[in-house]
Amino acid sequence: MTMTKLTTDQIDNYHAGKMSESEMTDFENSLNSDPAARAESDFQSDIVNGLKEYRKLELKTRLDAINVG
């Protein structure tokens, strides 16, 4: 089985909800028929979610360090 050629932009647009209905359907069909494409999409999603969480914690730490009194 060969990996479906998915670009980083396609994966980003899918996870950001920036695809048309037909693009989303085609993309999801690719993910469902190709485990390697699914793994790549999941991997990129995990990276983005990890970075978002890290940035949230970093901002919280910086805000907690502000002396307001």
N, C-alpha and C positions, 0 to 999 in steps of 0.2 A: 504494500500500500504506500503510495507517495503522498507527501504532505501537500495539501492545498496551498497555493501561493497566496498568503494573506500578507498585506503590508502593515507596517506599524500604524500608518494613518487609518487604515480600515479598522484595526483593533481599537485604536483610540476613539474613533468616531462611534463604534459600536458601544463601548462602555460609557461614553459621554451622552448617548442617546441622540447623536447627530446624523443618523441614517434615516433614509426614507423607509417606508414599510417594505417595499420590495427589496431594497438593499439589505435590510435587517433579516428578511426571510432567507435571502441567498446566503448571507453570512452565517446564519444559524444552521442552515443545511450543510454548509462546509464544515462547521464545527461538529455537527452530529455524525458526519460521514468520515471524518478524519481525526483520529485520536491525537495525532501530533499537532494539528492545528488547534485543537481544543486545549492541549497542554500549553502551547505558546500563548494563547489568549488568556488562560488562567494565570500563567506566570506573569504576564505583563500587568494584569489586573492586581495581582498580589503585590507587585512592586509599587504601583501607584497608590494602593490603599496603605501600604506600609509607610510610604513617604508622607502621605496626608496625616497619618497618625503621629508620626515623628514631629512634623511641623506643628501640629496641635499641642503636643506635649512641650515642645520647645517654646512656643508662644506663652503657654500657661506658666512655665517656669520663669520666663522673663517678666510677665505681669505680676507674678507672686513676689518678685524681687523688688518691685517698685514700692518705695516708702511714701505713703500718702498721708502721713500724719505728722 
